[in-house]
């Protein structure tokens, strides 16, 4: 998992890699082979009646077993990141709204210069900012908030400017 993935996980926007399981299509059972050549068929074959003989009671019945429905898409729920971070920051004196270091500390993630360099590189920080810690931190803070918003977090527009 990448550094940014840890941030998303801490905010409840992504499950840990060990918990993520790919969604597979429902398996289709192979037709059962009879144990012996003389085995009786499981279902009886019904011959259709001529149209003139069909009555209302003879309406075809749809078997729910034969219908395989694809799973319906589930809307991505938005996580109230601001509320979560506000609750975490109570009494800690950390200003996560303006400081990437405070944001990382609040999430209990390494906030060292090396860790921030790794995160900045992962998020595509321009090379000219990588050599100026203050400028990189400002860029990184804005980019992390922007990426959180793009991954389902509710970040107010005022924090994204």
N, C-alpha and C positions, 0 to 999 in steps of 0.2 A: 504494500500500500504506500502511496506517495505521501509526502508531508501534508499536502492540501487535503488528501483523503482523511487524515487523522482529524483535521479541523471539522470536516463535514460529519464525521462519525461522532465527535464530541457534541456537536450541535443537534444530533438526531436526524441528520439529513442523509446518512448513509450507514448501512450496517457494516459490521466488521467483516473482513474477507472470509473468516471461518463461518460466518452466518449466511453469507450470500450463496444462494443455490440457484443455478439456472432453471428457468421454467421450461420444462420439456413438454412436448406434445403428448397427449394421452396415448399410451401404447395400444396398438391394435392387436388383438389376440389372433393367433394363427388358427385356422380351422383344425378342430380336433380330429385326429385320425382314429378310426375304429380299432379296437383292440384285436378283433378278429375280422376276417373278411365277411363273415355272416352276421355281423352286428347289426342291430336294428337302427334305423335313423332316429335321431333325437327328436326331430319335428316331423310332423306329418305334412305331406304336400297336399295343398288344397287346390283343386282345379276350379278356375273361375266359372261362374254360371253365365249362360248366355244373357245378353242385355235384357231380353224380354222377361227373364225370371228374377231379375234383381228387384228386391223390395227395399223399403226404407230401413228395415231392420238389418239388412245386409250391407250397410255402409261400411266401407273399408275402415279398419281400425289401425291407427299408427302406433307402432311399437316405439316406446321411448328408449329401448335398448339399442335399436338400430340407428337412432339419431345421435351423432357425436357433435356436440356444440363446442365451438371454440370458446376459450375463456374470454369474457368481456374485458376490454381495457379499463383499468382503474385510474381515475384521475390522481395526479400527484398532489398530495396534500401539502399545503404550505405550512412550514414550521415557524412558530412565533419566536424567531431568533432573538429579537429585541427583548421580549419578556424574559426569555431564558437567561440572557446575559445580564439583564438588570437584576434578576434574582440572585445570580451567582456573584455579582459585584457588591451586593449589600454589605457594608461594613468593611470592605477590603481596601478602599481608597484607590481603586484601579479605574482609569478612564479609558475604557475599551473603545469609546466612540472616536478617539483621536490618536490613540497609540497602538501600534501593532504589537509592541512588547507587552503592554497591559492586556491586550486581547489574548495573546498566546498564554500569558501567565494565568489569566482567568480560566482558560480552558485546560490548564495544567499540562501545557505543551512546552517543550524546550524553546526558550526565547533568546538563546545566545546568538551572537553575531553569526556564527557558523550556521546555525539552524535557520536564521532569517535569510542568509545567503542562499542556502539550499532551497528554501521556499520561493525566493525571488527568481532563481534560475528555473525552477519547475513551472512557475507561472509566466515566464517569458519576459522578465524585466529587461529593459534596454541596457546595453553594455555600459553606456556612459553614466547611468545611475548606480551601477554596481560598485563603483569606486568611491561614492560619496554616501556614507552611512545615513545621514539625515534625509537626503533626497530619496534614497532607496526605501527607507522606512515609510516615508509619506506615500510613495508610489505603491509599496507593498500593502499598506493598510487599505488604501482605496481599492486596489485590485482584489484583495481577499474579500472585502465586503461585496464588491461587484460579483465575484464568483459565487459567493454564498447566495446572493439573490438569484443568480442564474440556476442554482441547484435547488431552488424551492424555499429559500429563506426569505422572510419578509423584512427587507432592509429598507428603511425610509429613504426617499429620494434625496433628502437633505444630507444624508451621510454618504451618498454616492457621488456628489458633486466635487 
